[in-house]
């Protein structure tokens, strides 16, 4: 169903209305595919841009999206800023990354699922498989269930520097949808490595705050519930207690052997090696770097994180404010 057809369906009450929120920064390769795909089911699209220097904004505007601008701090702050400032008047809201799209099964099932949901249902989760070098990664635990659709006002993004999830802030049920939101990034491997280097700094920050027994309320862990909540419990109560460095190798063996990552073939094994071994070793190396720097320089954890990871912990308490694009 095309966007204008869904607008009419939403107005006459045959389908639930839906606003899609998309965060962008230099997403020229993805934004047209993303918006054209989600407009098949969403009556409104809101793009929150953090200073793109390519034609991301003009493409989004040409496709009828409302474009807002807000300086970047992290995903959690940007998402919550969008929920607070975007003109959301629809019954349902969804989160979508610019390099993601809904597959045909989900596109067909979604409108009726939203329109026919009982009052106690406040959200829907969906699987999100990853594509790497053109291959769908089907094993190794890489198709998690994530809360991506929720009733307006019923969910917020938890304040974390990495691995943030949407959480219900109202009592209600979360049901699962058929189909997938597909993560298919079209950038090259150099971009992928740079992104994971930035992710490693953010994840190291979260792990350091977890290890610090004097961390403040802002940085206390939350549990998003469901599959994501179980993974959070295992990560913070088992994985984080294992020796630095060794745990990356153990996680790699878990992903590749116990979760069947080797079944994804040569490109799949390459992905699991990079994403579960190289990346995890990089996170641990950054944790070690910050702790060594903190001891050798006699400084606080907050200052060491700012100096070595280039993350300002105060930014999460008072993020900058943006505006609507003209």
HELIX and SHEET records of a PDB file:
HELIX    1   1 UNK A    3  UNK A   11  1                                   9    
HELIX    2   2 UNK A   31  UNK A   38  1                                   8    
HELIX    3   3 UNK A   56  UNK A   62  1                                   7    
HELIX    4   4 UNK A   75  UNK A   85  1                                  11    
HELIX    5   5 UNK A  104  UNK A  115  1                                  12    
HELIX    6   6 UNK A  189  UNK A  211  1                                  23    
HELIX    7   7 UNK A  217  UNK A  219  5                                   3    
HELIX    8   8 UNK A  226  UNK A  237  1                                  12    
HELIX    9   9 UNK A  239  UNK A  241  5                                   3    
HELIX   10  10 UNK A  246  UNK A  253  1                                   8    
HELIX   11  11 UNK A  254  UNK A  258  3                                   5    
HELIX   12  12 UNK A  261  UNK A  264  5                                   4    
HELIX   13  13 UNK A  265  UNK A  272  1                                   8    
HELIX   14  14 UNK A  273  UNK A  278  3                                   6    
HELIX   15  15 UNK A  279  UNK A  297  1                                  19    
HELIX   16  16 UNK A  301  UNK A  309  1                                   9    
HELIX   17  17 UNK A  313  UNK A  316  5                                   4    
SHEET    1   A 9 UNK A 100  UNK A 102  0                                        
SHEET    2   A 9 UNK A 173  UNK A 184 -1                                        
SHEET    3   A 9 UNK A 121  UNK A 128  1                                        
SHEET    4   A 9 UNK A 144  UNK A 151 -1                                        
SHEET    5   A 9 UNK A  92  UNK A  97 -1                                        
SHEET    6   A 9 UNK A  18  UNK A  24  1                                        
SHEET    7   A 9 UNK A  44  UNK A  49  1                                        
SHEET    8   A 9 UNK A  66  UNK A  69  1                                        
SHEET    9   A 9 UNK A 323  UNK A 324 -1                                        
SHEET    1   B 4 UNK A 100  UNK A 102  0                                        
SHEET    2   B 4 UNK A 173  UNK A 184 -1                                        
SHEET    3   B 4 UNK A 130  UNK A 132  1                                        
SHEET    4   B 4 UNK A 135  UNK A 137 -1                                        
SHEET    1   C 2 UNK A 155  UNK A 157  0                                        
SHEET    2   C 2 UNK A 166  UNK A 168 -1                                        
END                                                                             
